[in-house]
Amino acid sequence: MKADKRLSAFMRLTFRRQHDIQGFIVDFYCAELRLAIEIDGRVHNLQKEYGSMRQTLIEERGVSFIRVKNDDIHKDVNILLNRIREFV
């Protein structure tokens, strides 16, 4: 995935891929920012209710979320990078 390489060098932040938070796996996690990034694809569309519940439980632990569509990342990874920049 393009996002892997771009995230690893972005703003000198460390992003872990497939990171466990209280038994839930998030696509990417930055401990410095307490930020989870979810790349939503077809599977996420089939599990919206579960995903919403899961996100709420993680947010209750002080973690923020950025969600982007997989198709958007493939078109232009800067969409995600700009969202992170705005968050910071």
N, C-alpha and C positions, 0 to 999 in steps of 0.2 A: 504494500500500500504506500502511496506517495506520502501520506501523512506521517508515517514512521520516521523517515529521514528528516523531514522538515521540522517536526516537533523536537527531535533530539538536539537541534542546534538553535532553536527559537528562543530568543531573549535570555539565553544562558540558563534556562529552566530545565529541570529533569522531569521527563514524563516516563512513567512506567506503563508498559503495555500489558493488558489482561491482568489488572491489579485487583486483589481481593480486599474488599471493605466489608467487614463484619459478615463474611460468608457470601457476599454478592460480588460478582466480577464486573468491573467496568472496563471499557475499551482502553482508555488511557487515564492515568492519574498523576497529578502534580502535587506532591506533598507540601512544597513550599507555599502553594496557593490554596491548598485544600480544595482542589478543583478536579472534578471528574469530567471526562469528555466521552460522550456516547456518539458513535457513528451509526445512525439508524438506517438499516436496510430492510429487506423484505421480512426477515424474521421478526424484527421489532414491530412491524405492522400487524403481525398475527398475534402479538402478545402485548397489546397496548395497556390493558388493565394491569397485568403483572408488572410491566415496566413502570407504570405510574406509581404503583404501591412500593416497588423496590426503590425508586428514586426518592419518594417521600421518606422512607426509613433511613436512607443514607443521608439525606439533607438534615434530618433530625440530629445527626451526629456532627453537624457543622460543615458538611461538604457541599459545595456549590456544583451545579451542573451546566455544561454547555452541550446541547444536542444539535447535530447537523446531519443532514441526509447524505447517505453514501453517494448518491448520484451527484450531489453538489461538490463533494470532495474530489470526485473523479474529473469533474469539469474544471474546477479551480480550487486547489488546496488553500489559496489565500483567503477564501471565505472563512475557513476555520481559524487561520492565523489572525485575521482581523477581529474575529469574535473574542479570541483570547486576549489580544491587545486591548480591546475595549474593556474586558473584564478587569485587567490589571490596572 
